[in-house]
Amino acid sequence: MSFLRNCWYVAAWSKEVVGEQLLGRRILNEPIVLRRLQSGEAVALQGRCPHRFAPLHMGKIVNDDIQCPYHGLRFSAEGACTFNPQAPEGPTPKSLQIKRYPLLEKYGALWIWMGEPKRADPALLPAYDFLEDERLARIEGYIYSKANYELMTDNILDLGHVDFLHETSLGCEATARAKTIVAVNGNTVRCDRWMANDFQGPLTSVLFERVGQRVDAWLDVQWDAPALMTLIFGMTDVGGARETGLETLNVHFMTPETETTTHYFWAGTRSFRTDDHELSAQMLEGGTAAFTLEDKPMIEAQQAMMGTTDLFSLKPIMLAGDAAPVHARRTLARLIEAEQATG
């Protein structure tokens, strides 16, 4: 499988990389080690020592350098070998270098650029300003999945599964009855759902304090390449203006580890009941359970059924809810093809 490389992927939440801790993570089949300098700046380096290929995240920090856990070679934040214990006074071979990846810290996350370093432009990262809005309550999570990242993208863009897969948590018949509009604008895909005069699922009804009540609700998803999604969910009184309702703004970021495994980063924010820490804990627990116990097993089982065969090669029967996922897949394929064509 080919990946889009000249773009930003989430490598970790900011809080995952603290102090002198080293975090190892494989991204687009490449081993990465994440760490912070004494200044607090986050750095992403090749995670494999060029000597005997030991994982550098198992090493330690010495004088702001990473020391390999196997033979003690040390590497600076720029990737240069600064110390060779087998020739402490002699020259260091130029081949003892590791790659440094462009890294951007924004929105509470560490974003890595896996393509050409000179093309790493922060302006190419879509805006998620609400994730940094201190007026909002925020929860976030991470899930590791043994499934291809595009299958996980499909799962968010086609929420027709909610009534069945999340029957006791997020499920409600309103999702299946929703009026759905799919739109493509350049490289952005949107799928908006409007659910009028209906009941919503157990978890969201508790969040919005609408248990047992009919409401007008909306569920809007926006996809940007390579696999970055914003999900807006809101409710208002039946017949009320959308502007008078309440809503949550959420993100779902998929980062490929390999062709068949994915790092899944998600976060949710709300502008109401912001001081209710017990509610935040409940929503974190409920969201984690829904993703981990319901989405994850199904998508991993789907991956197992497909093996390494491409989705379209299996000639899937398409339903109405597949429109947005198919647009996203085709957009991504076009971007990858164009990137490879230009070298």
C-alpha positions in Angstrom: 0.0 0.0 0.0 1.1 3.5 -0.8 0.6 6.3 1.8 0.2 10.1 1.3 3.5 11.4 2.7 3.6 15.2 2.2 1.0 15.9 4.8 0.6 16.1 8.6 -0.2 13.0 10.7 -0.7 12.9 14.4 2.2 11.1 16.0 1.0 11.5 19.6 -1.0 13.6 22.0 1.2 16.2 23.5 0.7 14.8 27.0 2.1 11.4 25.9 5.6 12.9 25.5 6.8 14.4 28.8 10.1 15.0 30.6 12.9 12.6 29.7 10.5 9.8 28.6 11.0 8.3 25.1 8.0 7.2 23.1 8.4 4.7 20.3 5.8 4.6 17.6 5.7 3.2 14.1 4.2 5.5 11.5 3.8 4.6 7.8 5.9 1.5 8.4 8.8 3.7 9.8 10.0 3.4 13.4 9.9 6.8 15.2 11.1 7.9 18.6 9.5 11.0 20.2 11.1 13.0 23.0 11.4 16.4 24.4 14.5 18.5 24.8 15.3 20.3 28.1 13.8 23.4 26.5 10.5 21.6 26.2 10.6 21.4 22.4 9.3 18.0 21.0 11.5 16.2 18.5 10.8 13.2 16.2 13.8 11.0 15.1 14.3 7.8 13.4 13.6 5.1 16.0 16.1 2.5 14.9 19.9 2.8 15.7 21.9 2.5 12.4 24.5 0.3 14.1 22.6 -2.9 15.1 19.1 -1.6 14.7 18.2 -1.5 18.4 15.0 0.5 19.2 16.0 3.8 20.5 12.9 4.4 22.6 14.3 1.7 24.9 17.3 3.9 25.5 17.7 7.0 27.8 18.5 10.7 27.7 22.0 11.7 28.5 23.0 15.4 28.3 19.9 16.0 26.0 21.0 13.3 23.6 19.4 9.9 23.1 21.7 7.0 24.2 21.2 3.7 22.4 20.3 1.0 24.9 22.5 -1.6 23.1 26.0 -0.2 22.5 25.8 3.3 24.0 25.9 5.5 20.8 24.4 8.9 21.4 22.4 11.0 19.0 21.6 14.7 19.1 18.2 16.3 18.4 19.4 16.8 14.9 20.2 13.1 14.5 24.0 13.4 14.5 26.1 10.9 16.5 27.7 12.8 19.3 29.5 10.0 21.2 30.9 6.6 20.3 32.0 4.8 23.4 34.2 2.4 21.3 36.2 5.4 20.0 35.5 8.2 22.4 38.4 10.3 21.2 38.2 9.4 17.5 36.1 10.7 14.6 32.5 9.5 14.3 31.6 7.8 11.0 29.3 10.1 8.9 27.0 7.1 8.4 26.2 7.2 12.1 23.2 9.5 11.5 19.5 9.2 12.1 16.8 11.0 10.4 15.0 13.9 12.0 11.4 14.4 11.0 9.6 17.8 10.9 7.3 18.0 13.9 4.6 20.6 14.7 3.0 20.9 18.1 -0.5 22.3 17.8 -4.0 21.6 19.1 -2.6 19.5 22.0 -1.0 17.0 19.5 2.4 16.3 18.0 2.1 16.4 14.2 4.7 14.6 12.1 5.6 15.2 8.4 6.7 11.9 6.8 7.4 13.4 3.3 10.0 15.8 2.0 11.2 18.0 4.9 11.4 21.1 2.8 7.7 20.9 2.0 6.6 20.7 5.6 4.3 23.7 5.7 2.3 24.3 9.0 -0.4 26.1 6.8 -1.3 22.8 5.3 -2.7 21.5 8.6 -6.5 22.0 8.7 -7.8 24.3 11.5 -9.0 22.7 14.7 -8.9 25.9 16.8 -11.7 24.6 19.1 -9.3 22.0 20.5 -7.2 24.9 22.0 -10.2 26.9 23.3 -9.8 27.1 27.1 -13.5 27.9 27.4 -14.4 24.4 26.3 -14.3 21.2 28.3 -12.1 18.6 26.5 -11.6 14.9 26.7 -9.2 12.9 24.5 -8.2 9.3 23.9 -6.0 6.9 21.9 -6.8 3.5 20.5 -4.6 1.0 18.7 -6.4 -1.0 16.1 -5.4 -4.0 14.0 -7.1 -2.6 10.9 -6.3 -0.4 7.9 -6.8 3.3 8.6 -9.2 3.8 5.6 -11.6 1.2 7.1 -11.6 3.3 10.3 -12.2 6.4 8.2 -15.1 4.7 6.5 -16.5 4.0 10.0 -16.8 7.7 10.9 -18.0 8.9 7.5 -20.7 6.2 7.3 -22.6 6.4 10.6 -25.4 4.2 9.3 -23.8 1.5 11.6 -24.7 3.4 14.8 -28.1 1.9 15.3 -26.7 -1.6 15.2 -23.2 -1.6 16.4 -23.8 0.9 19.2 -27.3 -0.2 20.1 -27.0 0.3 23.9 -24.6 3.4 23.8 -25.0 5.7 20.9 -27.6 3.9 18.9 -31.0 5.3 17.9 -33.3 4.8 14.9 -33.1 8.5 14.1 -29.7 7.9 12.5 -31.1 5.6 9.9 -34.0 8.0 9.2 -31.7 11.0 8.9 -31.8 13.3 5.9 -28.2 13.0 4.6 -26.3 15.5 2.4 -22.9 14.6 1.0 -20.8 17.3 -0.6 -17.2 17.5 -2.0 -15.3 20.7 -2.1 -11.9 20.4 -3.5 -10.1 17.8 -1.3 -12.7 18.0 1.5 -15.6 15.7 1.9 -18.6 16.5 4.1 -21.5 14.3 5.2 -24.2 16.1 7.1 -27.2 14.3 8.8 -30.3 16.1 10.0 -32.6 14.2 12.4 -35.8 16.0 13.0 -38.4 15.4 15.8 -36.9 12.1 17.0 -35.2 10.4 20.0 -31.4 10.2 20.3 -29.2 7.5 21.8 -28.7 6.8 25.5 -25.2 8.3 25.9 -25.9 11.6 24.0 -29.3 12.0 25.6 -27.6 12.0 29.0 -24.9 14.4 27.8 -27.5 16.9 26.5 -30.0 16.2 29.4 -32.7 15.1 26.9 -33.4 11.6 28.1 -36.8 10.5 26.8 -37.4 13.7 24.8 -37.9 14.2 21.1 -35.4 16.7 19.7 -34.1 18.1 16.4 -30.5 16.9 16.0 -27.6 17.1 13.6 -24.5 15.0 13.0 -22.0 16.5 10.6 -18.7 15.0 9.6 -15.9 16.6 7.6 -13.0 14.7 6.1 -9.6 16.1 5.1 -6.7 14.1 3.7 -5.1 11.9 4.7 -7.5 10.8 7.5 -8.5 13.9 9.6 -12.1 14.2 10.6 -14.2 16.7 12.5 -17.6 15.5 13.8 -20.2 18.0 15.1 -23.1 16.6 17.1 -25.9 18.9 18.4 -29.5 19.1 19.6 -32.2 21.7 19.9 -35.9 21.8 20.7 -38.2 20.4 18.0 -38.7 23.2 15.5 -36.1 25.4 17.2 -33.3 27.2 15.4 -30.0 25.3 15.3 -28.2 28.4 16.7 -30.2 28.0 20.0 -29.2 24.4 20.5 -26.1 22.9 22.1 -23.4 20.9 20.3 -20.1 19.1 20.8 -17.1 19.5 18.5 -15.1 16.3 18.1 -12.1 15.0 16.1 -11.1 11.6 14.8 -7.5 11.4 13.5 -6.3 8.2 11.9 -2.5 7.6 11.5 -1.4 4.5 9.7 1.1 2.4 11.6 1.3 -0.2 8.8 -1.0 -1.3 6.0 -3.2 -3.2 8.5 -2.7 -1.4 11.8 -3.7 2.1 12.9 -3.1 4.7 15.6 -6.6 6.2 16.3 -6.6 9.6 18.1 -9.9 11.1 19.2 -11.0 14.1 21.2 -14.3 15.8 22.1 -15.1 19.3 23.3 -18.3 20.9 24.6 -19.3 24.5 25.5 -21.9 23.5 28.1 -21.6 22.0 31.6 -17.9 22.7 31.3 -17.2 22.5 35.0 -18.9 19.1 35.4 -15.8 17.0 35.8 -17.8 13.9 36.6 -19.6 14.3 33.3 -16.3 14.6 31.5 -15.2 11.4 33.2 -18.4 9.6 32.2 -18.1 10.8 28.6 -14.5 9.7 28.4 -15.4 6.3 29.8 -18.5 6.0 27.5 -16.6 7.1 24.4 -13.7 4.8 25.1 -16.0 1.9 25.7 -18.0 2.5 22.5 -14.8 2.8 20.4 -12.9 -0.1 22.1 -15.7 -2.6 22.7 -17.9 -1.9 19.7 -16.1 -0.2 16.8 -12.7 -1.8 17.2 -13.7 -5.5 17.3 -15.9 -5.1 14.3 -13.4 -3.2 12.1 -10.6 -5.6 13.1 -12.9 -8.5 12.2 -13.7 -6.8 8.9 -9.9 -6.5 8.3 -9.4 -10.2 9.0 -12.1 -11.1 6.5 -10.5 -8.9 3.8 -6.9 -9.9 4.5 -4.6 -7.7 2.5 -7.0 -7.4 -0.5 -8.0 -3.9 -1.5 -11.6 -3.0 -0.7 -12.6 -2.2 -4.3 -10.9 -5.3 -5.6 -13.5 -7.3 -3.6 -16.3 -5.5 -5.5 -18.4 -4.4 -2.5 -22.1 -3.8 -2.9 -22.6 -0.1 -2.3 -25.4 1.4 -0.3 -26.5 5.0 0.0 -24.4 5.5 3.1 -21.2 4.7 1.2 -21.2 7.9 -0.8 -19.0 9.9 1.6 -16.5 7.1 2.3 -16.1 6.4 -1.4 -15.5 10.1 -2.2 -12.9 10.2 0.5 -11.1 7.1 -0.7 -11.1 8.3 -4.3 -9.8 11.8 -3.2 -7.0 10.2 -1.2 -6.1 7.8 -4.1 -5.9 10.8 -6.5 -3.7 12.7 -4.1 -1.3 9.8 -3.6 -1.1 9.2 -7.4 -0.3 12.9 -8.0 2.3 12.9 -5.3 4.0 9.9 -6.7 3.9 11.3 -10.3 5.8 14.4 -9.2 8.4 12.3 -7.4 
